[in-house]
């Protein structure tokens, strides 16, 4: 979809930097060994002590036993996060309906250094998927917003949205959530500034 909107060079560059950002952020967070900052019930599942943990070693389990244990684990996880998922989607839908695109385009169209961080902050209260944000991106670009600034906004809407944070908060402690936002947010800012510089 981005290819159809901005051409193959921008789409390929975006894909490359997006993958680099995702892999780099995962590597950095993985190197920090922050598993202890997961919510307790998630650590229990990870260590095999929680509900849904296999009652027998995996080499002794039949395929039917594995399916039963997997279904029990899925029910346990979904049972703990479903309210947060619905709350996040509802909040995102509410905010998404009141986005003032003209004001956003004015802020994102400026050549000021703060336009990229401002775009990221504006994206945080929203929630949508990649397909849902493309019409907003198209409208902002059509009103003269800078490409890197708009891409940073798009990435923040998808990766750092408030509804997403509500959902992640159910499995991450505040400290780990702050690390996630810091690492991903820094990467998004770098992509925004870089695209404004290149394109």
C-alpha positions in Angstrom: 0.0 0.0 0.0 2.9 2.3 0.8 4.4 1.5 -2.6 1.3 2.6 -4.3 1.3 5.9 -2.3 4.9 7.0 -2.4 6.7 4.8 -4.9 9.1 1.9 -4.7 12.2 3.8 -3.6 10.5 5.2 -0.5 8.7 1.9 0.2 11.8 -0.2 -0.1 13.8 2.2 2.1 11.0 2.2 4.7 10.8 -1.6 4.6 14.6 -1.8 5.1 14.7 0.7 8.0 11.5 -0.8 9.6 13.1 -4.2 9.6 16.3 -2.8 10.9 14.4 -1.0 13.7 12.4 -4.1 14.7 15.4 -6.4 14.7 17.6 -3.8 16.5 15.0 -3.0 19.1 14.4 -6.7 19.8 18.1 -7.3 20.0 18.7 -4.4 22.4 15.8 -5.4 24.7 16.8 -9.0 24.5 20.4 -8.1 25.6 19.1 -6.2 28.6 17.8 -9.5 30.1 14.6 -8.0 31.4 12.5 -11.1 31.7 12.2 -10.4 35.4 10.2 -7.3 34.5 7.4 -9.3 32.9 4.2 -9.6 34.9 4.3 -12.5 37.3 1.8 -14.6 35.5 3.7 -14.3 32.3 7.0 -15.3 34.0 5.1 -18.3 35.4 4.1 -19.4 31.9 7.6 -18.8 30.6 9.2 -20.9 33.3 6.5 -23.6 33.2 5.0 -22.9 36.6 1.7 -21.2 35.6 -1.7 -22.4 34.6 -1.5 -24.3 31.3 2.0 -25.5 32.1 2.5 -29.1 30.9 1.9 -31.6 33.6 4.3 -34.2 32.0 7.6 -33.7 30.2 7.0 -33.0 26.5 8.6 -36.2 25.4 5.9 -38.2 27.2 3.0 -36.2 26.0 0.8 -37.4 23.2 -0.4 -35.1 20.5 -3.8 -34.9 22.1 -2.2 -34.0 25.4 -0.3 -31.2 23.7 -3.4 -29.8 22.1 -5.2 -29.9 25.5 -2.3 -28.1 27.2 -2.1 -25.6 24.4 -5.8 -24.9 24.6 -5.6 -24.5 28.4 -2.7 -22.0 28.0 -4.6 -20.0 25.3 -7.7 -19.8 27.5 -5.6 -18.6 30.5 -3.8 -15.9 28.5 -6.9 -14.6 26.7 -8.9 -14.7 29.9 -6.3 -12.3 31.5 -6.1 -9.8 28.6 -9.4 -9.7 26.8 -10.8 -6.7 28.8 -7.6 -4.7 28.0 -7.8 -5.6 24.3 -11.4 -4.4 24.1 -10.6 -1.2 26.1 -7.7 -0.4 23.9 -9.7 -0.9 20.7 -12.6 1.2 22.1 -10.3 4.0 23.1 -8.5 4.0 19.8 -11.8 4.1 17.9 -13.0 7.0 20.0 -9.9 9.1 19.4 -9.6 8.0 15.7 -12.9 9.6 15.0 -11.7 13.0 16.2 -8.4 13.5 14.4 -8.0 17.1 13.2 -6.0 16.4 10.0 -5.6 20.1 9.0 -3.9 21.0 12.3 -1.8 17.8 12.1 -0.7 18.7 8.6 0.3 22.2 9.6 2.5 20.8 12.4 4.0 18.0 10.3 4.6 20.3 7.3 7.0 22.6 9.1 10.7 22.2 8.6 11.3 22.6 12.4 13.3 20.0 14.2 10.4 19.4 16.6 7.9 18.3 13.9 9.1 14.6 14.0 8.8 14.3 17.8 5.5 16.2 17.7 4.2 13.8 15.1 5.2 10.8 17.2 3.4 12.3 20.3 0.3 13.0 18.2 0.2 9.3 17.1 0.3 7.9 20.6 -3.4 8.5 21.5 -4.5 6.9 18.2 -4.9 3.3 17.3 -5.1 1.6 13.9 -3.4 -1.0 11.8 -1.2 -0.4 8.8 -4.1 -0.5 6.3 -6.2 1.9 8.4 -3.5 4.5 8.7 -2.7 4.8 5.0 -5.7 7.1 4.2 -4.5 9.4 7.0 -0.9 9.3 5.6 -2.2 10.1 2.1 -4.2 13.0 3.4 -1.3 14.4 5.4 1.1 14.1 2.5 -1.5 15.7 0.2 -1.6 18.7 2.6 2.1 19.2 2.4 3.4 17.3 5.5 7.0 16.1 5.3 7.5 12.5 4.4 9.7 11.5 7.3 7.4 13.2 9.8 4.4 11.4 8.4 6.1 8.1 8.4 7.2 8.6 12.1 3.5 9.4 12.9 2.4 6.3 11.1 4.9 4.1 13.0 3.9 5.6 16.3 0.2 5.1 15.7 0.9 1.4 15.0 3.7 0.7 17.6 3.3 3.2 20.4 -0.4 3.9 20.6 -2.0 4.4 24.0 -4.4 1.5 23.4 -1.5 -0.7 22.5 0.2 0.3 25.7 -3.0 -0.6 27.7 -2.8 -4.0 26.1 0.9 -4.5 26.7 0.6 -3.2 30.3 -1.3 -6.4 31.1 1.8 -8.5 30.4 4.7 -6.0 31.0 5.5 -4.1 34.1 5.8 -0.3 33.9 9.6 -0.5 33.8 9.6 -2.9 30.9 6.9 -0.9 29.1 9.1 2.3 29.5 12.1 0.4 28.1 10.0 -0.7 25.1 8.6 2.8 24.5 12.1 4.3 24.8 13.8 1.9 22.4 11.1 1.8 19.8 10.4 5.6 20.1 14.1 6.4 19.6 14.1 4.2 16.5 11.0 5.8 15.1 12.5 9.3 15.7 15.6 8.2 13.8 13.6 6.9 10.9 11.6 10.2 10.7 14.6 12.4 10.8 16.5 10.2 8.3 13.6 10.2 5.8 13.2 14.0 6.1 16.9 14.3 5.4 17.0 11.8 2.4 13.6 12.6 0.8 
